[in-house]
Amino acid sequence: MVSAKTKLISLTNPNNPTGSLISEEMLYKIADIARTCDAYLLCDEVYRGCDQEGNGFSKSIADIYEKGISTASMSKSFSLAGLRLGWMAGPIEILKAVSIRRDYNTISISMIDDHFAAIALESKDKIIDRNQKITRGNLKILDEWIQNEPLISYVKPKSGTTALLKYDIDIHSRDFCVNLLDKTGVMLTPGSAMDMEGYLRIGYANNVDILKTGLNKISEFLSEYS
């Protein structure tokens, strides 16, 4: 898809909603492709730190490619979405241009948000460790449920807090989710909202008891179709 006219290549790594992860080897290959047309390479890395293996941090595109732009925030890996605070790493000329635009339309975030974010970042290791225990433990619960649910399949996530479930039922994904919510109180995101009909997005980084209860309710719902 890349041509001499390409100015920017945009990625999401780790990915939402699939939980897929671009390998370091592949990131270097993508950077080589970007160099052929001198394009910028923008990567949304908001779930970085949630990998299922190792220290949880996949390679950042800003460390791989001289025109790589990495963006992230407190929202996902740090579980502090309410602070509405994020950051960018990349070439100096891009940071200056973004800073000018930001000054025009935002000026500044709340001082209290900035204060709390600083406290959280000072405790980064503790927070990330806590959240990795949640995501890694809960994915095991989700995976075990899927292995025993004949109408559901997926590609197991390698990172993030969401998974994309494929269901083997002849029903529109929005109807599936609306009926599921009405009958059980469990809410999933229909694949149609992401142009992926036949799939459902599930978030699994919540309370263990709530997760198990929700999965059991989905099984009860699915039993009506089996």
C-alpha positions in Angstrom: 0.0 0.0 0.0 3.0 2.3 0.4 4.0 4.5 -2.5 6.1 7.6 -3.2 3.1 9.7 -2.1 2.8 8.1 1.4 3.5 10.7 4.1 2.4 8.7 7.2 1.9 5.1 8.2 -0.3 4.6 11.3 -0.2 1.6 13.6 -1.7 0.5 16.9 0.6 -1.7 19.0 -0.6 -3.4 21.1 -3.8 -3.6 19.3 -7.4 -2.8 20.4 -9.7 -4.8 20.1 -7.7 -7.9 19.2 -4.9 -7.8 21.8 -2.5 -8.7 19.0 1.1 -7.6 19.2 3.5 -6.6 16.4 6.8 -8.4 17.0 10.0 -6.4 17.3 11.3 -8.0 14.1 8.2 -6.9 12.2 8.4 -3.3 13.6 11.9 -3.0 12.2 10.6 -4.3 8.8 7.8 -1.7 8.8 10.4 1.0 9.6 12.4 -0.1 6.6 9.3 0.2 4.4 8.6 3.7 5.8 12.2 4.7 4.9 11.6 3.9 1.2 9.3 6.9 1.0 10.6 8.9 4.0 7.2 8.6 5.7 6.5 9.2 9.4 5.5 6.2 11.3 2.9 6.9 14.0 2.2 4.2 16.6 -0.5 4.3 19.2 1.1 2.5 22.2 -1.5 3.2 24.8 -1.6 -0.4 25.9 2.2 -0.7 26.1 3.1 -2.3 29.5 0.2 -4.8 29.3 2.0 -7.6 27.3 1.4 -11.1 28.6 5.1 -12.0 28.7 8.4 -10.5 29.9 8.4 -7.1 31.5 5.2 -6.2 29.6 6.7 -3.5 27.5 7.0 -4.1 23.7 9.5 -2.1 21.7 8.5 1.5 21.1 8.5 2.8 17.5 10.2 6.0 18.6 13.2 3.9 19.6 13.3 1.9 16.3 12.8 4.5 13.6 14.2 8.0 13.3 10.8 9.3 12.1 8.9 7.2 14.5 6.2 8.9 16.6 5.0 7.1 19.7 1.9 8.2 21.6 0.5 6.8 25.0 -1.3 8.0 28.1 -2.3 7.2 31.6 -5.6 5.6 30.4 -4.9 2.0 29.8 -1.7 0.5 31.3 -2.0 2.8 34.3 -5.8 2.4 34.7 -6.1 6.2 35.2 -8.3 7.2 32.2 -10.0 9.9 34.3 -6.8 12.0 34.3 -7.0 12.6 30.5 -3.2 12.9 30.3 -0.9 11.5 27.7 2.4 12.0 26.0 4.3 11.8 22.7 7.8 10.8 21.7 9.3 11.5 18.3 11.4 13.8 16.1 12.0 17.3 17.5 10.3 19.1 14.6 7.1 17.0 15.2 7.1 17.7 18.9 7.5 21.5 18.3 4.6 21.5 15.7 2.3 19.5 18.0 3.2 21.8 20.9 2.1 24.8 18.9 -1.2 23.2 17.9 -1.8 22.0 21.5 -1.2 25.5 22.9 -3.8 26.8 20.4 -6.6 24.3 21.2 -5.8 23.0 24.8 -3.2 25.2 26.5 -3.0 23.1 29.6 -4.6 20.1 31.3 -5.9 20.4 34.9 -3.1 21.0 37.4 -4.6 18.4 39.7 -4.6 15.8 36.8 -0.9 16.7 36.2 -0.1 16.3 39.9 -1.8 12.9 40.2 -0.2 11.6 37.0 3.2 12.6 38.3 2.6 10.6 41.5 1.5 7.6 39.5 4.5 7.7 37.2 6.8 7.9 40.3 5.1 4.6 41.3 5.2 3.1 37.8 6.7 -0.2 38.7 4.1 -0.9 41.5 1.1 0.1 39.3 2.3 -1.8 36.3 3.0 -4.9 38.4 -0.5 -4.8 39.9 -2.1 -4.4 36.5 -0.1 -7.1 34.9 -1.2 -9.5 37.6 -4.8 -8.6 36.7 -4.5 -8.8 33.0 -2.5 -12.0 33.0 -4.6 -13.8 35.6 -7.9 -12.7 34.0 -6.8 -13.8 30.5 -6.3 -17.3 31.9 -9.9 -17.2 33.2 -11.2 -16.0 29.8 -9.1 -18.5 27.9 -10.3 -21.4 30.0 -13.9 -20.3 29.4 -13.4 -20.1 25.7 -11.9 -23.5 25.5 -15.1 -24.9 27.0 -17.5 -22.7 25.1 -18.3 -24.4 21.7 -19.9 -21.4 20.1 -17.0 -19.0 20.8 -13.4 -18.9 19.4 -10.6 -16.4 19.3 -7.0 -15.7 18.7 -5.6 -15.4 22.2 -4.4 -11.9 23.0 -0.7 -11.2 23.5 -1.3 -7.9 25.2 -3.8 -5.3 26.2 -7.1 -5.7 28.1 -9.5 -6.7 25.4 -10.1 -9.7 23.1 -12.1 -10.2 19.9 -14.5 -13.2 20.1 -15.8 -14.9 17.0 -19.3 -16.4 17.6 -20.9 -19.3 15.7 -24.5 -18.1 15.7 -26.6 -16.7 12.8 -27.4 -13.3 14.4 -26.2 -9.8 13.8 -23.6 -8.7 16.4 -25.6 -5.7 17.4 -28.7 -7.8 18.0 -26.5 -10.3 19.9 -25.2 -7.6 22.2 -28.6 -5.9 22.8 -30.3 -9.2 23.6 -27.4 -10.2 25.8 -27.7 -6.9 27.7 -31.4 -7.1 28.0 -31.5 -10.7 29.3 -28.3 -10.8 31.5 -27.0 -7.3 32.1 -23.7 -8.2 30.4 -22.4 -5.7 27.9 -20.1 -6.5 25.0 -19.2 -4.4 22.0 -20.7 -5.6 18.7 -18.2 -6.2 15.9 -20.4 -4.1 13.6 -19.2 -1.0 15.5 -15.7 -1.8 14.2 -16.7 -3.0 10.8 -16.0 -6.6 11.9 -19.4 -8.3 11.8 -19.6 -11.7 13.4 -17.3 -10.7 16.3 -17.7 -9.3 19.8 -15.2 -7.3 21.8 -14.8 -8.2 25.5 -12.8 -6.4 28.2 -11.4 -8.8 30.7 -9.4 -6.5 33.1 -12.1 -6.2 35.7 -12.9 -7.7 39.1 -12.4 -11.5 39.0 -15.8 -12.3 40.5 -17.5 -10.0 38.0 -15.6 -11.5 35.1 -16.5 -15.1 36.1 -20.1 -14.1 36.7 -20.4 -12.4 33.4 -18.9 -15.3 31.5 -21.3 -17.7 33.1 -24.2 -15.4 32.1 -22.9 -15.4 28.5 -22.8 -19.2 28.5 -26.4 -19.3 29.8 -27.4 -16.9 26.9 -25.5 -19.0 24.4 -27.2 -22.2 25.6 -30.4 -20.9 24.1 -28.8 -21.2 20.7 -27.0 -24.5 21.1 
